Amino acid sequence: MRLDSIITIERFIVDALISSPLIPLGVQILRLADAIENEGVVNQSNTIVVRYLNSFTVDKNREPVVTERVTTFRIEYTCQNYLSSSGHDYALTLLEAANKVLRGKNPPSGSFQVVEGFRLQRETFDGLTDNSQYFYYQDWEIVLEEVSNQVILDPCVSRGDCSQAWPPPNVLPPEQSIPEWEIIEDGKIYDPACPSDKGGECGVVQNPDTGDLNYKCDGTLFIPGVDLPDLLFLSTGVVTEEGLLIVRIFRISDGSLYGEYVYCDSGFRITRVVSDLWRSPIDFVGVKPVSQRESLFDLTSEKIYGSVPALVNQNTLGISDPLNITTSAKRKIIQGSMIRVFYDTRISSGGFVWVLTTITQGTPWIPLDTVVLLETEKTSCEILEENQPEEDC
C-alpha cells in the first residue's frame, strides 16, 4: 500500500476525532509517527494514538492490475485515574465517542477508491500501564480499491514467444455473420428504419417459425419469410439529410425491383481489411520468415494481370450477362468473400455499373459499388471518372 495513502487515512481519523465535540479538549490525539517525533507526548494522562496495523489484498483484475485491499487501523486509548473520575469510565466514554464519529465514514480518496467505509472490527482492554493508566484499543477496518500504474507483462514477452497464449482454432468462438438484410456502407452497418412516424429502434427480428422479418419498433411486417430467399438487398449509396440510407431490394429470379426502403445507422461498425495480411500455420512456433509467408490473397486466387483483390462488403448478385439482366443466370455472392476484380472491364446497365470478376459458375459480373478494392487508394467512383470522363459518377 502506498505510504501517502496510509498517511492520508491516519490524518483523516485524527482530524475527525479532534473536530468532534464528543471528545474532551483535554485529550491529546495524534498519529504514532507524530508521537515518536515528539517523544514524551504519549506520557500525558489521557491520549489517543492512531496507527496503521495491517492489510490483506485480493486482485480483482490482471491488466490493469486492480487490487481490493482490506486495511486495518488501530486506535489506542490511555486514560489516568483522578480523584474525581475513573480512568476506566473515561476510556469507555472515548471509545463510544470514536464509534459514533468514525463508523461508516469515508476518507478522501486520492490513489485509492473507498469500497466500504470504516467499521469497528474489535474493541479490547489491554490492561494497566506502569503508570496505572488504563489501556484500550480499537481496530477499525476499511475496504479500498487501488489501480496500479505499472504495466504487468506476460512472461511470454520476456521469452520472445507468445504463440502458446492463443487458443487452438477448435476453441475459438464462431464468427458472427451479418444477416443478409443488413447493409454495409462506408464501414457502417445499416438496419431497416422503423416505418412509424414517431420513429423507434432500428432493425428487424426474424420469426423462427415463419421466417418473417418484423420491425423491432412496432412488430409490423417488413418482408414475408417466403419471399426472403429470392431477394437481394443492395445499397444505392444515397444518404438523406437525416442520415437514412436508401436501399433497393431486387428479386434474384427475374432481376425485377421488389421495393425501395430507408435504413438507419445501427451504430455498429466493421474494420476494413488490408491487403498485406499473411498467415502462419497453427503448429508453427515463433514468427515465420517473410520469404515463407503466404498471402491471404494468394490463397484466395492467383495473381491475374489487370485485376486487383477486392472484398465483397455486402450481399450482392453475380450475373452472366449485364445486358440481359432478366434472362441472365444469377447467383448470390455472400458478403465477406475475397475475390479479384477487373475494374477497367465494366458495363453500365439496369442502374448499376457491372464489373467483371474471377467468380466462376458462369456469373462473373457483379455491381462495382458492392466491393471494396484493396490494392488501390482510388474509390470506384474515381476509377470510373478516370477511365470514362463522360460518365456521371
TIZADO-302896 format. One line per field, with one value per residue: residue number from 0; chain; x, y, z of N, C-alpha, C in turn. Coordinates in steps of 0.1 Angstrom, whole numbers, plus 5000, padded with zeros to 4 digits. Atoms other than C-alpha are relative to their C-alpha. Example, Ala and Ser with C-alpha at 12.3 -4.5 7.8 and 13.67 -1.06 7.14 Angstrom:
2
k = c(0,1)
c = c(A,A)
nx = c(5009,4991)
ny = c(4988,4989)
nz = c(5000,5000)
cax = c(5123,5137)
cay = c(4955,4989)
caz = c(5078,5071)
cx = c(5009,4992)
cy = c(5012,5011)
cz = c(5000,5008)
This chain:
393
k = c(0,1,2,3,4,5,6,7,8,9,10,11,12,13,14,15,16,17,18,19,20,21,22,23,24,25,26,27,28,29,30,31,32,33,34,35,36,37,38,39,40,41,42,43,44,45,46,47,48,49,50,51,52,53,54,55,56,57,58,59,60,61,62,63,64,65,66,67,68,69,70,71,72,73,74,75,76,77,78,79,80,81,82,83,84,85,86,87,88,89,90,91,92,93,94,95,96,97,98,99,100,101,102,103,104,105,106,107,108,109,110,111,112,113,114,115,116,117,118,119,120,121,122,123,124,125,126,127,128,129,130,131,132,133,134,135,136,137,138,139,140,141,142,143,144,145,146,147,148,149,150,151,152,153,154,155,156,157,158,159,160,161,162,163,164,165,166,167,168,169,170,171,172,173,174,175,176,177,178,179,180,181,182,183,184,185,186,187,188,189,190,191,192,193,194,195,196,197,198,199,200,201,202,203,204,205,206,207,208,209,210,211,212,213,214,215,216,217,218,219,220,221,222,223,224,225,226,227,228,229,230,231,232,233,234,235,236,237,238,239,240,241,242,243,244,245,246,247,248,249,250,251,252,253,254,255,256,257,258,259,260,261,262,263,264,265,266,267,268,269,270,271,272,273,274,275,276,277,278,279,280,281,282,283,284,285,286,287,288,289,290,291,292,293,294,295,296,297,298,299,300,301,302,303,304,305,306,307,308,309,310,311,312,313,314,315,316,317,318,319,320,321,322,323,324,325,326,327,328,329,330,331,332,333,334,335,336,337,338,339,340,341,342,343,344,345,346,347,348,349,350,351,352,353,354,355,356,357,358,359,360,361,362,363,364,365,366,367,368,369,370,371,372,373,374,375,376,377,378,379,380,381,382,383,384,385,386,387,388,389,390,391,392)
c = c(A,A,A,A,A,A,A,A,A,A,A,A,A,A,A,A,A,A,A,A,A,A,A,A,A,A,A,A,A,A,A,A,A,A,A,A,A,A,A,A,A,A,A,A,A,A,A,A,A,A,A,A,A,A,A,A,A,A,A,A,A,A,A,A,A,A,A,A,A,A,A,A,A,A,A,A,A,A,A,A,A,A,A,A,A,A,A,A,A,A,A,A,A,A,A,A,A,A,A,A,A,A,A,A,A,A,A,A,A,A,A,A,A,A,A,A,A,A,A,A,A,A,A,A,A,A,A,A,A,A,A,A,A,A,A,A,A,A,A,A,A,A,A,A,A,A,A,A,A,A,A,A,A,A,A,A,A,A,A,A,A,A,A,A,A,A,A,A,A,A,A,A,A,A,A,A,A,A,A,A,A,A,A,A,A,A,A,A,A,A,A,A,A,A,A,A,A,A,A,A,A,A,A,A,A,A,A,A,A,A,A,A,A,A,A,A,A,A,A,A,A,A,A,A,A,A,A,A,A,A,A,A,A,A,A,A,A,A,A,A,A,A,A,A,A,A,A,A,A,A,A,A,A,A,A,A,A,A,A,A,A,A,A,A,A,A,A,A,A,A,A,A,A,A,A,A,A,A,A,A,A,A,A,A,A,A,A,A,A,A,A,A,A,A,A,A,A,A,A,A,A,A,A,A,A,A,A,A,A,A,A,A,A,A,A,A,A,A,A,A,A,A,A,A,A,A,A,A,A,A,A,A,A,A,A,A,A,A,A,A,A,A,A,A,A,A,A,A,A,A,A,A,A,A,A,A,A,A,A,A,A,A,A,A,A,A,A,A,A,A,A,A,A,A,A,A,A,A,A,A,A,A,A,A,A,A,A,A,A,A,A,A,A)
nx = c(5008,4992,4998,5008,5014,5001,5000,5013,5011,4997,5003,5015,5005,4997,5007,5014,5001,4998,5011,5012,5003,5001,4986,4996,4989,4988,4995,4990,5003,4989,4996,4989,4988,4998,4997,4986,4993,5002,4999,5004,5014,5009,5000,5010,5010,5010,4995,5005,4989,5005,4990,5003,4997,4997,5009,4999,5004,5005,4999,5013,4997,4985,4994,4991,5002,5009,4998,5009,4991,5007,4990,5004,4993,5002,5000,4996,5005,4993,5007,4995,5010,4999,5008,5014,5005,4993,4994,5008,5012,4996,4996,5012,5007,4993,5002,5013,5000,4994,5009,5010,4994,4993,5007,5006,4994,4991,4989,4999,4993,4990,4995,5009,5015,5006,5010,5008,4995,4995,5009,4992,4998,4999,4997,4994,4993,4987,4994,4995,4986,4992,5004,5014,5009,5008,4996,5010,4998,5011,4995,5009,4998,5005,4997,4995,4997,4988,4997,4986,4996,4990,5005,4995,4998,5000,4986,4996,4993,4986,4995,5001,5009,5014,5009,5008,5011,5012,5007,5001,5012,5012,5007,5003,5015,5004,5002,5014,5003,5010,5012,5000,5008,4992,4992,4988,4997,4989,4996,5011,5011,5014,5011,5013,5005,5014,5010,5009,4997,4993,4986,4998,4988,4997,4998,5011,4998,5005,5008,4993,5009,5005,4989,5004,4993,5009,4993,4998,5006,5015,5004,5007,4993,4990,4999,5005,4990,5000,4994,4986,4989,4999,4998,4986,5000,4989,5000,4999,4989,5006,5003,5008,4995,5003,4992,5007,4994,5010,4996,5009,5001,5003,5003,4989,5005,5002,4993,5009,4999,5010,5004,4989,5002,4991,4992,4993,4987,5002,4990,4989,4990,4991,4987,4997,4989,4988,4995,4987,5002,4993,5003,4990,5007,5003,4989,4987,4997,4992,5003,4996,4992,5007,4999,5009,5013,5010,5010,5014,5006,4994,5008,5013,5000,4987,4998,5005,4996,5011,5010,4996,5009,5011,5009,5014,5004,5013,5005,5002,5005,4992,5009,4992,5000,5006,5009,5012,5001,5011,4998,4986,4998,4997,4994,4998,4986,5001,4991,4989,4992,4989,4999,4992,5009,4994,5007,5001,5009,5013,5011,5011,5013,5010,4997,4988,4988,4996,4986,4996,4992,4995,5010,5003,5014,5007,5006,4988,5002,5007,5000,4988,5002,5001,4987,4990,4987,4991,4987,5000,5006,5011,5013,5006,5005,4988,4995,5009,4998,4987,5001,5011,5003,5013,5010,5004,4999)
ny = c(4988,4988,4993,4988,5004,5003,4987,4993,5006,4997,4986,4999,5005,4990,4988,5002,5000,4987,4991,5004,4995,5012,5003,4989,4992,5004,5012,4998,5009,4999,5012,5007,4994,4987,5002,5004,4988,4992,5010,4995,4996,5011,5003,4991,5008,5006,4999,5009,5001,5007,5006,5011,5013,5010,5001,5011,4995,5009,4994,5000,5000,5003,4989,4996,5007,4993,5007,4997,5001,4999,4994,4999,4989,5002,4988,5004,4990,5001,4991,5000,4998,4988,5000,4998,5008,5013,5002,5010,4994,4989,5008,5005,4988,4997,5011,4998,4988,5004,5009,4992,4991,5006,5011,4997,4988,5002,4990,4995,5009,4995,5011,5012,4998,5007,5010,5000,4991,5005,5008,5004,5014,5005,4991,5009,4995,5006,5000,4987,4997,4999,4988,5002,4994,5010,5000,5007,4997,5004,5003,4995,5006,4992,5007,4991,5006,4993,5003,4998,4993,5008,5009,5013,5007,5014,5005,5004,4988,5001,5012,4997,5009,5000,5008,5009,4992,5000,5013,5007,4996,5007,4994,4986,4998,4999,4986,4995,4994,4989,5004,4995,4988,4989,4994,4994,4988,4992,5006,4999,5010,4994,5009,4994,4990,5002,4993,4992,4986,4995,5006,5011,5008,5005,5014,5009,5013,5011,5010,5013,5009,4996,4993,4986,4990,4991,4989,5001,4989,5002,5014,5002,5008,4994,5008,5014,5010,5007,4992,4996,5007,4995,4986,4995,4986,4992,4986,4990,4991,4987,4997,4988,4991,5006,5011,5012,5006,5005,5014,5007,5015,5006,5015,5007,5009,4993,4988,4988,4993,5004,4988,4991,4998,4992,5006,4991,5004,5008,4996,5010,4997,5011,4995,5002,5010,4995,5009,5007,5010,5013,5010,5009,5012,5000,5007,4994,4992,4989,4991,5006,4991,4994,5008,5012,4997,5002,4989,5005,4998,5011,5012,4998,5002,4997,4987,4999,4987,4990,5001,4997,5007,4992,5006,4997,4994,5003,5011,4994,5009,5003,5003,5004,4990,4987,4994,5007,5004,5008,5014,5005,5008,4992,5007,4991,4999,4997,4989,5005,5008,4993,5003,4991,4992,4992,4988,4993,5007,4998,4996,4993,5005,5002,4991,5004,5002,5014,5001,5014,5006,5013,5010,5011,5005,4993,4988,4993,4985,4995,4985,4994,4993,5009,5005,4990,5004,5000,4997,4987,4990,4994,5006,5004,4988,4994,5009,4998,4986,5000,5008,4995,4986,4995,5006,4993,5010)
nz = c(5000,5001,4988,4999,4997,4985,4993,5002,4991,4986,4997,5000,4987,4990,5002,4997,4986,4995,5003,4994,4986,4991,4994,4992,5005,4993,5005,5010,5011,5009,5007,4994,5006,4993,4986,4999,5002,4988,4989,4987,5001,4997,4986,4993,4993,5009,5014,5011,5010,5012,5008,5009,4994,5010,5011,5009,5014,5010,5013,5007,5014,5003,5008,4990,4987,4991,4987,4989,4988,4987,4992,4986,4992,4985,4991,4987,4990,4987,4990,4986,4989,4993,4988,5003,5011,5002,5013,5007,5006,5010,5012,5007,5006,5012,5010,5006,5008,5012,5008,5007,5009,5011,5006,5013,5006,5011,5002,5014,5009,5009,5007,4997,5000,4988,5003,4988,4990,4987,4991,4989,5000,4986,4990,4990,4988,5000,4987,4994,5002,4988,4993,4996,5010,5007,5014,5009,5014,5010,5013,5010,5013,5012,5013,5010,5014,5006,5014,5002,5012,5007,5010,4998,5013,4999,5001,5013,5007,4997,5008,5015,5008,4994,5009,4992,4994,5009,4999,5013,5007,4997,4988,5003,5002,5015,5005,5001,5014,5001,5007,5014,5002,4995,5011,4996,5008,4994,4987,4991,5002,5000,4998,5004,4991,4996,5009,4992,5000,4988,4999,4990,5001,5013,5002,5000,4995,5008,4994,5002,5005,5014,5007,5003,4994,4994,4994,4985,4994,4998,5003,5013,5009,5010,5011,4996,5000,5013,5010,4997,5008,5014,4999,4998,4994,5005,4996,5011,4997,4998,4986,4998,4990,4987,4998,5004,5013,5009,5004,5010,4998,5013,5001,5007,5011,5013,5000,4998,4987,4990,4993,4995,4986,4993,4989,4991,4995,4988,4990,5001,5011,5003,5004,5014,5002,5008,5011,4997,4990,5003,4990,4996,4996,4985,4993,5002,4989,5003,5012,5013,5009,5010,5012,4999,4996,5010,5000,5000,5013,5008,4997,5005,5015,5006,5006,5013,5006,5002,4989,4986,4990,4995,4990,5002,4987,4996,5009,5013,5011,5011,5012,5012,5011,4996,5010,5000,4986,4998,5004,4996,4989,4988,4988,4988,4995,4986,4995,4994,5009,5006,5014,5008,5008,5011,4998,5013,5009,4993,5009,4993,5004,4989,4988,4993,5008,4997,5002,5003,4989,5002,4995,5010,5001,5011,4996,4995,5000,4988,4999,4995,4987,4989,4997,4996,5006,4989,5004,5006,4992,5007,4999,5012,5007,5006,5011,5011,5006,5007,5012,5008,4995,5003,4991,4988,4989)
cax = c(5000,5013,5027,5008,4975,4983,4992,4960,4938,4956,4953,4916,4910,4929,4912,4877,4884,4898,4869,4843,4825,4822,4860,4870,4895,4920,4926,4958,4951,4979,4994,5020,5046,5040,5042,5077,5088,5075,5088,5071,5037,5023,5031,5003,4974,4948,4959,4946,4972,4963,4984,4983,4981,4979,4961,4954,4947,4928,4935,4902,4918,4951,4956,4954,4960,4931,4936,4909,4927,4911,4931,4931,4940,4944,4934,4950,4935,4954,4935,4946,4927,4919,4903,4871,4869,4879,4903,4882,4850,4868,4882,4848,4834,4862,4856,4819,4826,4850,4825,4799,4824,4841,4815,4807,4829,4850,4884,4891,4903,4935,4954,4926,4888,4868,4847,4834,4837,4851,4836,4847,4863,4872,4875,4898,4910,4948,4955,4972,5005,5033,5019,4985,4969,4940,4950,4923,4925,4900,4908,4890,4886,4882,4880,4899,4904,4937,4946,4983,5001,5025,5020,5024,5037,5030,5061,5060,5071,5104,5108,5100,5073,5036,5023,5011,4989,4965,4939,4937,4911,4887,4880,4877,4841,4823,4823,4791,4778,4758,4722,4716,4690,4716,4736,4772,4780,4813,4821,4787,4760,4725,4693,4657,4643,4611,4581,4563,4560,4573,4605,4619,4645,4663,4663,4641,4637,4631,4603,4619,4587,4576,4609,4590,4610,4592,4602,4616,4599,4562,4562,4547,4558,4589,4593,4574,4596,4585,4599,4633,4653,4646,4656,4689,4695,4716,4726,4721,4748,4723,4721,4694,4700,4685,4712,4689,4703,4682,4682,4668,4656,4656,4642,4670,4648,4639,4660,4629,4627,4610,4609,4629,4633,4650,4677,4691,4725,4726,4756,4778,4810,4833,4870,4884,4906,4941,4959,4991,4976,4995,4991,5013,5004,4989,5017,5044,5061,5075,5075,5076,5103,5090,5101,5079,5048,5016,4994,4957,4950,4974,4953,4921,4930,4960,4975,4958,4971,4949,4930,4931,4919,4886,4863,4826,4812,4776,4755,4754,4744,4765,4750,4761,4751,4746,4729,4702,4696,4662,4673,4708,4719,4721,4740,4741,4776,4779,4794,4829,4841,4875,4877,4897,4882,4890,4880,4886,4862,4826,4792,4765,4731,4699,4711,4743,4779,4787,4823,4840,4854,4871,4839,4832,4799,4791,4781,4812,4796,4787,4778,4810,4796,4793,4830,4860,4892,4921,4952,4943,4937,4912,4875,4853,4839,4874,4883,4852,4858,4895,4885,4852,4851,4818,4801,4783,4795)
cay = c(5000,5035,5055,5086,5066,5054,5089,5103,5079,5083,5120,5117,5097,5122,5152,5136,5129,5163,5181,5161,5177,5142,5141,5163,5191,5177,5146,5145,5130,5122,5097,5072,5088,5122,5107,5092,5126,5143,5119,5124,5135,5100,5100,5126,5114,5109,5102,5087,5074,5063,5039,5016,4980,4956,4947,4919,4921,4904,4911,4919,4924,4914,4942,4968,4955,4964,4954,4953,4959,4953,4976,4978,5009,5007,5035,5032,5049,5056,5071,5080,5077,5110,5118,5129,5104,5068,5062,5032,5052,5080,5054,5039,5074,5079,5045,5052,5087,5073,5047,5074,5096,5071,5044,5044,5074,5076,5093,5115,5093,5100,5070,5047,5044,5035,5004,5002,5028,5024,4996,4986,4952,4947,4966,4953,4962,4956,4961,4988,5005,5010,5044,5029,5041,5021,5010,5001,4998,4996,4980,4998,4982,4999,4983,5001,4996,5006,5007,5001,5024,4997,4976,4939,4920,4884,4862,4851,4887,4882,4848,4864,4838,4843,4818,4795,4823,4819,4791,4764,4770,4744,4765,4799,4813,4810,4842,4862,4868,4898,4890,4894,4921,4943,4967,4978,5013,5031,5007,5014,4987,4999,4982,4988,5020,5020,5029,5046,5084,5087,5067,5040,5013,5004,4968,4938,4904,4871,4849,4815,4797,4816,4833,4867,4898,4921,4956,4958,4991,4981,4945,4952,4931,4941,4912,4878,4848,4831,4860,4863,4835,4852,4887,4907,4938,4965,4999,5029,5048,5077,5091,5116,5147,5127,5101,5075,5052,5044,5006,4987,4951,4930,4896,4872,4851,4878,4908,4930,4956,4944,4978,5007,5012,5035,5022,5038,5036,5007,5022,4991,4994,4970,4972,4974,4945,4955,4938,4927,4901,4868,4836,4813,4776,4769,4745,4769,4784,4819,4844,4830,4844,4869,4847,4819,4838,4831,4860,4855,4868,4843,4816,4831,4833,4836,4869,4879,4907,4938,4928,4938,4919,4931,4924,4920,4943,4933,4905,4911,4895,4877,4875,4861,4890,4926,4935,4909,4910,4894,4863,4860,4833,4846,4837,4853,4864,4864,4895,4890,4870,4879,4880,4896,4924,4937,4972,4985,4960,4971,4977,5002,4986,4985,5014,4997,4996,4959,4949,4917,4894,4860,4844,4811,4792,4814,4845,4867,4902,4920,4957,4977,4995,4963,4956,4974,4974,4966,4974,5009,5041,5052,5048,5031,5065,5079,5049,5054,5092,5084,5059,5073,5111,5114,5091,5108,5090)
caz = c(5000,4992,5020,5012,5013,5049,5060,5044,5063,5096,5094,5085,5117,5138,5123,5127,5164,5171,5155,5173,5203,5218,5226,5255,5248,5274,5254,5233,5198,5174,5149,5162,5138,5154,5189,5181,5167,5198,5225,5258,5245,5248,5285,5292,5313,5285,5250,5217,5193,5157,5137,5107,5117,5087,5055,5031,4993,4966,4929,4910,4876,4860,4834,4845,4880,4902,4939,4966,5000,5034,5057,5095,5116,5154,5178,5212,5243,5275,5305,5340,5373,5390,5424,5407,5379,5370,5341,5332,5328,5310,5285,5278,5271,5245,5229,5224,5211,5185,5174,5167,5149,5126,5118,5081,5073,5041,5039,5009,4980,4961,4950,4961,4960,4991,4986,5022,5049,5084,5105,5140,5140,5177,5209,5237,5272,5273,5310,5331,5323,5347,5355,5364,5332,5316,5281,5255,5217,5188,5154,5125,5091,5057,5022,4995,4957,4941,4904,4897,4873,4863,4832,4840,4810,4804,4809,4773,4763,4780,4763,4729,4720,4729,4704,4732,4746,4717,4720,4692,4665,4678,4710,4692,4692,4658,4637,4639,4604,4594,4583,4545,4551,4568,4546,4550,4537,4544,4573,4589,4594,4585,4596,4583,4597,4617,4595,4624,4622,4657,4649,4671,4673,4641,4628,4624,4640,4623,4633,4639,4628,4596,4587,4585,4592,4616,4627,4663,4669,4664,4653,4618,4589,4568,4545,4545,4551,4518,4498,4515,4497,4463,4475,4472,4493,4476,4488,4465,4483,4488,4524,4533,4554,4583,4579,4564,4536,4506,4498,4468,4471,4439,4430,4421,4399,4373,4384,4390,4417,4448,4465,4479,4517,4541,4565,4596,4612,4637,4655,4647,4626,4608,4602,4568,4555,4544,4515,4533,4556,4559,4578,4598,4604,4638,4647,4637,4668,4665,4636,4601,4578,4553,4524,4537,4544,4524,4514,4522,4487,4472,4489,4476,4439,4416,4405,4373,4350,4351,4383,4420,4451,4465,4494,4489,4515,4513,4498,4461,4428,4403,4367,4334,4311,4323,4290,4296,4334,4332,4314,4329,4351,4387,4418,4453,4464,4502,4519,4532,4502,4488,4450,4422,4401,4366,4375,4339,4324,4332,4317,4328,4328,4349,4371,4381,4369,4365,4368,4356,4383,4386,4400,4383,4377,4347,4367,4368,4367,4400,4408,4413,4443,4463,4465,4482,4461,4483,4463,4451,4470,4444,4450,4425,4416,4409,4388,4366,4362,4352,4325,4314,4320,4303,4328,4357,4388)
cx = c(5009,5000,4991,4985,4999,5000,4987,4989,5003,4997,4985,4994,5003,4992,4985,4998,5002,4989,4987,4997,4999,5013,5004,5013,5013,5006,5010,4998,5011,5003,5012,5013,5002,5004,5015,5008,5000,5000,4996,4985,4991,5000,4990,4989,4990,5004,4993,5011,4994,5012,4995,5004,5004,4989,5002,4993,4994,5000,4987,5002,5015,5006,4989,4997,4991,5000,4989,5008,4991,5011,4995,5009,4996,5000,5002,4996,5007,4994,5004,4989,5002,4991,4985,4995,5009,5005,4992,4988,5003,5003,4988,4992,5007,4997,4986,4999,5007,4991,4989,5006,5005,4991,4994,5006,5010,5010,5000,5009,5010,5005,4992,4985,4994,4988,4990,5006,5004,4989,5009,5001,5001,5004,5005,5006,5014,5008,5004,5015,5007,4996,4985,4990,4992,5003,4990,5005,4988,5007,4988,5004,4994,5004,5003,5002,5011,5002,5015,5003,5011,4994,5007,5000,4999,5014,5004,5007,5015,5007,5001,4991,4987,4990,4991,4989,4987,4994,5000,4987,4987,4993,4997,4985,4997,4998,4985,4998,4989,4988,5000,4992,5007,5009,5012,5003,5010,5004,4989,4990,4987,4990,4987,4995,4986,4991,4991,5004,5008,5014,5000,5013,5002,5000,4987,5004,4993,4992,5006,4990,4997,5011,4997,5010,4991,5008,5000,4991,4985,4995,4993,5010,5009,5000,4995,5012,5001,5007,5015,5010,5002,5004,5015,4999,5012,4999,5001,5011,4995,4996,4993,5007,4998,5009,4995,5006,4988,5005,4990,5001,4996,4997,5011,4995,4998,5007,4991,5002,4989,4995,5012,4996,5011,5006,5006,5013,4998,5010,5012,5009,5008,5013,5003,5012,5011,5005,5012,4999,5008,4997,5012,4993,4998,5011,5013,5003,5009,4995,5005,5008,4991,4999,4991,4986,4990,4990,4986,4994,5006,4992,4986,5000,5014,5001,4997,5003,4987,4989,5006,4992,4990,4992,4986,4994,4985,4995,4996,4996,5010,4991,5009,5000,4993,4990,4986,4997,4989,5002,5013,4999,5004,5005,5002,5014,4999,5011,5012,5009,5011,5002,5010,4991,5008,4992,4999,4991,4986,4990,4989,4987,4991,5003,5012,5012,5005,5014,5003,5009,5005,4990,4996,4985,4992,4993,5011,4998,4992,5000,5013,4999,4999,5013,5009,5013,5011,5014,5001,4994,4988,4986,4994,4995,5012,5005,4991,5002,5013,4999,4988,4995,4986,4989,4998,5000,4992)
cy = c(5012,5007,5012,4996,4997,5013,5008,4995,5002,5014,5003,4996,5010,5012,4998,4999,5013,5010,4996,5006,4989,4997,5012,5007,4996,4988,5003,4990,5002,4987,4995,5007,5013,4998,4996,5013,5009,4992,5007,5004,4988,4996,5009,4991,4993,5003,4990,5000,4991,4995,4990,4987,4989,5001,4987,5003,4988,5007,4998,4999,4999,5012,5009,4994,5008,4991,5005,4997,5002,5005,5003,5011,4998,5014,4995,5011,4997,5010,4998,5002,5014,4998,5001,4991,4987,5000,4990,5006,5010,4993,4995,5011,5003,4989,5002,5012,4997,4991,5008,5009,4993,4989,5004,5011,4996,5011,5005,4991,5008,4989,4987,5005,4992,4991,4999,5009,4993,4991,4995,4985,4994,5012,4993,5009,4993,5001,5014,5002,5001,5012,4999,5007,4988,5001,4991,5002,4995,4997,5004,4995,5008,4992,5010,4993,5009,4995,5002,5007,4993,4990,4986,4992,4985,4994,4996,5012,4999,4988,5003,4991,4999,4992,4991,5007,5000,4986,4993,5004,4993,5006,5015,5001,5001,5015,5003,5007,5011,4995,5006,5012,5013,5005,5007,5011,5009,4995,5001,4989,5007,4989,5007,5010,4998,5008,5010,5015,5005,4994,4989,4993,4995,4984,4992,4987,4990,4991,4986,4989,5003,5006,5015,5009,5011,5012,4999,5011,4998,4987,4998,4993,5008,4992,4986,4990,4992,5007,5001,4992,5005,5015,5003,5014,5008,5014,5009,5010,5014,5001,5013,5009,4995,4988,4986,4995,4994,4986,4995,4985,4995,4986,4994,4993,5007,5014,5012,5006,4996,5012,5008,5003,5009,4992,5010,4994,4992,5004,4990,5003,4987,5006,4996,4991,5006,4988,4992,4990,4987,4991,4992,4987,5000,4993,5006,5009,5012,5008,4994,5009,5006,4992,4988,5003,4998,5011,4994,5001,4990,4987,5001,4998,5004,5014,5000,5014,5009,4999,5004,4992,5010,4992,5004,5005,5000,4990,5006,4989,4998,4996,4996,5010,5013,5006,4993,4995,4991,4985,4994,4990,5008,4992,5011,4999,5005,5011,4994,4991,5008,4995,5009,5007,5006,5013,5009,4993,5000,5004,5007,4995,4998,5009,4997,5000,4986,4998,4985,4995,4986,4989,4990,4997,5009,5013,5010,5015,5003,5015,5004,5006,4990,4993,5012,4995,5002,5004,5013,5010,5007,4994,4995,5011,5007,4992,5002,5014,5000,4994,5004,5014,5004,4994,5009,4990,5004)
cz = c(5000,5013,5002,5002,5015,5007,4999,5009,5015,5004,5000,5013,5011,4999,5004,5015,5007,4999,5006,5014,5010,5007,5008,4995,5007,4995,4988,4989,4990,4993,5008,4995,5007,5014,5001,4997,5012,5013,5013,5000,5004,5015,5008,5005,4991,4986,4991,4989,4988,4992,4990,5005,4989,4989,4992,4987,4992,4986,4993,4985,4997,4992,4996,5013,5009,5013,5010,5013,5012,5010,5014,5006,5015,5007,5014,5010,5013,5009,5014,5010,5006,5013,4997,4989,4999,4986,4992,4994,4990,4986,4992,4993,4986,4989,4993,4991,4986,4991,4993,4989,4987,4992,4987,4992,4989,4999,4986,4992,4991,4991,5002,4999,5011,4995,5011,5010,5013,5007,5012,5000,5014,5009,5012,5011,5001,5013,5004,4997,5013,5008,5004,4991,4993,4985,4992,4985,4992,4986,4990,4986,4989,4988,4989,4987,4994,4986,4998,4988,4993,4991,5003,4987,5003,4999,4986,4993,5002,4993,4985,4992,5008,4993,5009,5008,4993,5001,4986,4993,5004,5013,4997,4998,4985,4996,4999,4987,5001,4991,4986,4998,5006,4989,5006,4990,5007,5014,5010,4997,5001,5001,4994,5010,5004,4992,5007,4999,5012,5001,5010,4997,4986,5000,5000,5007,4992,5008,4998,4993,4985,4992,4997,5007,5005,5007,5015,5007,5003,4996,4987,4991,4990,4987,5004,4998,4987,4989,5002,4992,4986,5000,5001,5004,4995,5004,4987,5002,5003,5015,5001,5010,5014,5003,4996,4986,4992,4995,4991,5003,4986,5001,4992,4988,4987,5000,5002,5013,5009,5008,5005,5015,5006,5012,5009,5006,5013,5011,5000,4988,4997,4996,4986,4998,4992,4991,5004,5011,4996,5011,5004,5005,5015,5008,4999,5012,4996,4988,4987,4992,4989,4987,5000,5003,4988,5001,5000,4986,4990,5002,4994,4985,4995,4996,4985,4994,4999,5011,5013,5009,5005,5010,4997,5013,5003,4990,4987,4990,4989,4988,4989,4989,5005,4990,5000,5015,5003,4997,5004,5011,5012,5011,5011,5004,5014,5004,5008,4991,4994,4986,4993,4990,4988,4999,4987,4990,5006,4990,5009,4995,5012,5012,5007,4990,5003,4996,4999,5012,4996,5005,4989,5000,4990,5004,5005,5002,5013,5000,5007,5014,5012,5004,5005,4994,5010,4996,4992,5010,4994,5004,4987,4991,4993,4988,4987,4994,4992,4986,4991,5005,4997,5009,5012,5012,5012)
